[in-house]
Amino acid sequence: MLKTMRKHGVTLALFAAASTGLTAAIDQMTKTTIAEQAAQQQKALFDQVIPGDSYNNALQQSCYLVSDPALGKGQHHLWIAKKDEQPVAAVIEATAPDGYSGAIQLLVGADFSGNVLGVRVTEHHETPGLGDKIELRISDWITHFSGKKIESATDPHFAVKKDGGDFDQFTGATITPRAVVNAVKRTGLYATTLPEQLSRLPGCGE
């Protein structure tokens, strides 16, 4: 009887060890797969806000953490694009805090001369059928930033048409596009200050 119990005990211990090892292996493989998918999704998003032929460095590995009121509250990631080792542009996370239904999260591509290369909304809570036109899957409104130049903080063109600028507002929803336009303008102007800051910016892994 005692021998049988010991045999079953050893079997259970081996089964538990094998199960634990299998679970750990699956967990590790899942983590790797998730990380790879996240990196691919991030790269695809970067490709939408900055032309791939404008840089030749590993953009995702050129990450910095910044805090600046122009980008909204808290810390934001930015990635520096380089051409033959020379910084030429940045992809910057930014927040428009004054959306109709709360903060709107953005990804802005801009060079260091005030030129906007591309913009995408990464998160928002705007009203479906009204403010959600900032999403690319709903309309192409967000693509109209590409190629626009910001002359200054008071540039009259970089505003919605209701405020005398060049950007369309939405029927029944001006607050949302106004918030995005203003946030993109602030972010683009912030990008012009980056060359003199680069040596002091903390990396994402620091």
Secondary structure, DSSP 8 states (H G I E B T S, - for coil): -HHHHHHHHHHHHHHHHHHHHHHHHHHHHHHHHHHHHHHHHHHHHHHHHS-GGG--S-GGGSEEEE--GGG-SS-EEEEEEEETTEEEEEEEEEEEEEETTEEEEEEEEEETTSBEEEEEEEE----TTTGGGGSTTT-SGGGGGTT-B---TT-TTSSBGGGTSSB--BTTB-HHHHHHHHHHHHHHHHHTTSTTTGGG--BTT-
